[in-house]
Amino acid sequence: MLSNISDLIERYLKELLAASARGMIEIRRNELAEQFNCVPSQINYVLATRFTIEHGFLVESRRGGGGYVRIVRLPRDEKLESISELLSLVGKEISQRRAQGIIERLWEEKLITDREYRMMRAAVDREVLRVGLPARDQLRALILRAMILSLLGKKGE
């Protein structure tokens, strides 16, 4: 199966991070764009959608002549310090993309099984939640919060 450019960039950056002893890399957006023969906005898209706090990353950017992008993988013990912190990421409403990021993070950290991962993704999908916005994002947050509490926590936390 052919991967799209975003998948290739994501994989490349994750490989660099895995090889980094410090769990951090610094890249130049323009150089990376040249390497993948794409526009710098494609790099921005990958960083904005696949290297988020929900996915367990911190991205810092400095513009200008000496500009760079620093990507830091948050250490596992700092990522999910408490369920209440995770629930605060969900909030009172959440987009499908952010919800899927949180679910993927739970799966990557082996806090949920493959089966739970698939079920959670299905439950928050816009094709299942067939109501208009903003009610859909509010409903998605309620469902995601309930699943997190059910799988990882105690009722009422």
C-alpha positions as CSV (number, residue, x, y, z in Angstrom):
1,M,0.0,0.0,0.0
2,L,1.3,3.4,-0.9
3,S,1.6,5.9,1.9
4,N,0.6,9.5,1.4
5,I,3.2,12.2,2.0
6,S,1.9,13.0,5.5
7,D,2.3,9.4,6.6
8,L,5.9,9.4,5.2
9,I,6.8,12.6,7.0
10,E,5.2,11.4,10.3
11,R,7.0,8.1,10.1
12,Y,10.3,9.8,9.4
13,L,10.0,12.2,12.3
14,K,9.0,9.4,14.7
15,E,12.0,7.4,13.6
16,L,14.2,10.4,14.3
17,L,12.6,10.8,17.7
18,A,13.1,7.1,18.5
19,A,16.8,7.4,17.6
20,S,17.2,10.5,19.7
21,A,18.7,9.8,23.1
22,R,17.1,13.0,24.5
23,G,13.6,12.3,23.1
24,M,13.8,15.5,21.2
25,I,14.7,16.6,17.7
26,E,15.1,19.9,16.0
27,I,14.4,20.2,12.3
28,R,14.2,23.0,9.8
29,R,10.8,23.1,8.1
30,N,12.2,24.3,4.7
31,E,14.9,21.6,4.6
32,L,12.4,18.9,5.5
33,A,10.0,20.2,2.8
34,E,12.8,20.0,0.3
35,Q,13.7,16.5,1.4
36,F,10.1,15.3,0.8
37,N,9.6,17.5,-2.2
38,C,6.6,19.2,-0.7
39,V,5.6,22.7,0.4
40,P,6.4,23.8,4.0
41,S,2.7,24.0,4.8
42,Q,2.6,20.2,4.4
43,I,5.1,20.0,7.2
44,N,3.0,22.4,9.3
45,Y,-0.1,20.2,8.6
46,V,1.7,17.0,9.8
47,L,3.0,18.8,13.0
48,A,-0.4,20.3,13.7
49,T,-2.4,17.1,13.3
50,R,0.0,14.3,14.3
51,F,2.3,15.8,16.9
52,T,-0.1,17.2,19.3
53,I,-0.3,17.1,23.1
54,E,-3.1,14.5,22.7
55,H,-0.6,12.4,20.8
56,G,2.0,12.9,23.5
57,F,4.2,15.5,21.8
58,L,5.2,19.1,22.4
59,V,6.1,21.2,19.3
60,E,7.9,24.5,19.6
61,S,8.6,26.7,16.6
62,R,11.0,29.6,16.0
63,R,10.6,31.6,12.8
64,G,13.2,33.6,11.0
65,G,16.7,33.0,9.5
66,G,17.8,30.6,12.2
67,G,14.3,29.2,12.6
68,Y,13.6,25.6,13.6
69,V,10.9,23.3,14.8
70,R,11.6,21.4,18.0
71,I,9.6,18.2,18.6
72,V,9.6,16.7,22.1
73,R,8.1,13.4,23.0
74,L,6.7,13.8,26.4
75,P,8.0,11.0,28.7
76,R,5.4,8.3,29.4
77,D,5.2,9.0,33.1
78,E,4.4,12.7,32.5
79,K,1.9,12.1,29.7
80,L,-1.0,10.7,31.7
81,E,-0.3,11.7,35.2
82,S,-3.9,11.4,36.2
83,I,-7.3,10.6,34.7
84,S,-8.6,14.0,35.6
85,E,-5.8,15.6,33.5
86,L,-6.8,13.4,30.6
87,L,-10.5,14.3,31.1
88,S,-9.5,18.0,31.1
89,L,-8.0,17.4,27.6
90,V,-11.4,16.1,26.5
91,G,-13.3,19.0,28.0
92,K,-17.0,19.7,27.4
93,E,-16.7,19.3,23.6
94,I,-14.1,17.7,21.4
95,S,-13.6,17.3,17.6
96,Q,-13.3,13.9,16.0
97,R,-9.6,14.5,15.2
98,R,-8.7,15.4,18.8
99,A,-10.8,12.5,20.2
100,Q,-9.0,10.1,17.9
101,G,-5.7,11.5,18.9
102,I,-6.4,10.9,22.6
103,I,-7.7,7.3,21.8
104,E,-4.5,6.6,19.8
105,R,-2.4,7.9,22.6
106,L,-4.1,5.5,25.1
107,W,-3.5,2.7,22.7
108,E,0.1,3.5,22.0
109,E,0.7,3.6,25.8
110,K,-1.0,0.2,26.1
111,L,-3.6,1.6,28.4
112,I,-6.3,0.1,26.2
113,T,-6.4,-3.0,24.1
114,D,-6.7,-3.2,20.3
115,R,-10.4,-4.1,20.6
116,E,-11.1,-1.2,22.9
117,Y,-9.2,1.1,20.6
118,R,-11.4,0.1,17.6
119,M,-14.6,0.4,19.7
120,M,-13.7,3.8,21.0
121,R,-12.8,5.1,17.6
122,A,-16.1,3.8,16.2
123,A,-18.1,5.4,19.1
124,V,-16.8,8.9,18.5
125,D,-17.0,8.8,14.7
126,R,-19.0,11.6,13.0
127,E,-20.8,9.0,10.9
128,V,-22.2,7.4,14.1
129,L,-22.9,10.7,15.9
130,R,-25.3,12.0,13.3
131,V,-26.3,15.3,15.0
132,G,-25.4,18.8,14.1
133,L,-22.6,20.9,15.6
134,P,-21.9,21.9,18.3
135,A,-24.1,19.1,19.8
136,R,-22.0,16.4,18.1
137,D,-18.8,17.6,19.7
138,Q,-20.5,17.8,23.1
139,L,-22.0,14.4,22.7
140,R,-18.6,13.0,21.6
141,A,-16.9,14.5,24.7
142,L,-19.6,12.9,27.0
143,I,-19.1,9.5,25.3
144,L,-15.3,9.7,25.4
145,R,-15.3,10.8,29.0
146,A,-17.6,7.9,30.0
147,M,-15.4,5.4,28.1
148,I,-12.2,6.7,29.7
149,L,-13.7,6.6,33.2
150,S,-15.1,3.1,32.6
151,L,-11.8,1.7,31.3
152,L,-9.2,3.6,33.3
153,G,-10.8,5.1,36.4
154,K,-13.3,5.2,39.1
155,K,-16.8,6.8,38.7
156,G,-16.9,10.3,39.9
157,E,-13.2,11.1,39.6
